[in-house]
Amino acid sequence: MTVSVVLYTADLRVHDHPPLRAAALSAEEVVPVFVRDPAVDRAGFAAPNRLAFLADCLQDLDGSLRERGGRLVVREGDPVAEVRALVRRTDADEVHMAAGVTAFARRREARLRGALEADGCRLYVHDGVVTVVPPGDVVPQGSDHFAVFTPYHRRWAAEPLRTPFAAPRRLRVPTDVRSAPLPHRSGVPDVSPGLPTGGESEARKRLAGWLADHLAAYEDRHDDLAGDVTSRLSPYLHFGALSATEAVHRAARRGGAGADAFVRQVCWRDFHHQVLAARPGAAETDYRPRPGGWRTGADAEDDLAAWREGRTGYPLVDAAMRQLAHEGWMHNRGRLITASFLAKTLCVDWREGARHFLGLLVDGDVANNQLNWQWVAGTGTDTRPHRVLNPVLQAKRYDPEGRYVRRWIPELAGIEGPAVHEPWKLAGLDRAAVDYPDPVVGLSDGLARFRLLRGSAD
């Protein structure tokens, strides 16, 4: 009886899953395994929201495998040791897994390959599972990655798109392979109250509903904060509960400007994966070091605390930060505005903001979180590193009637219309009746400080 092992990592699905398909075709029995690695906890990536969402994904994955005659095997410990033990227990000939892009994932793959080769077992690492175009498949002349998005997008869009694979119809798992109990989100403390449900079943339902109801309007309304017509699929893509390749295929089949805009956003995700794959140090160090430094000391710490708590005095910034705390998710336009405010108006190190986001974002991963933060902070791939987003002007443009702000800041619910974006301009009793802080810094003062630190006259 031939046996293959499938090591699940950030690819928690059965549809369009190249490692699972390859294993099912090559062996009579398949062992799908997920290893809960304590090293992930020690590295700070096991935030409560992601652990709860992960539990949902594993429960759903186990259910999908059982529908096909299989089941998910869960282990806890060092993935290399656990997979090696499974291989020896089952006499498996092959192990299949998705390729990763982080330094952590690369080290895991190298260690696993060495250990399995010593046992006479072959490791197959599959590209195109986490991303649409594998990192390194498209590169500019003379470099190992694209540092600017637009030329990358042109090359990416010209690449042939792999046809998504159907889920296996039947799977057989050796009966004598033990599994630890599946985790459950009820066992995770400190989860954001509005955290969405995880899992492939939920992902596919959401994708189908969003494509039908909102894709056509996406080009015109994806920045509409109150309208909230974004796909909200990023958590499912992060955990691999949804195939990015399948999402692109299904959007492209519908066509139109909305589909083009959505596919471009998926490309942006791939773009940052290929940057991090080539420059893994960008997870913590500036991709493009800039002159000047960041504010430190008690005043900077106070401003950082106000930003974290949604008490900066700038309603749109605070609304987005409160959405993050409640849902474990934030609208993309909100992410841009809050990040620019911290890094370029408060002049606080982008790493502080990235760390806070990773502590709450259910879709928080190294490639997208860290490199988007660097893009906004001016230390990443942005070709206009000195641009500063004015939170008041952004609010008037993307939340013109103030509905998004009033949704998240009940203290300002009584202020009608766009006046909610500048409550400090209220006069007399109207201002005194609002229990909301004054701005932590004037925008002109913040801009002057940023230019002084950055040495820019832009």
Summary of the structure (lengths in Angstrom):
residues: 458
radius of gyration: 23.4
end to end distance: 68.3
largest distance: 82.2
contacts: 1531
relative contact order: 0.11
helix: 53%
strand: 6%
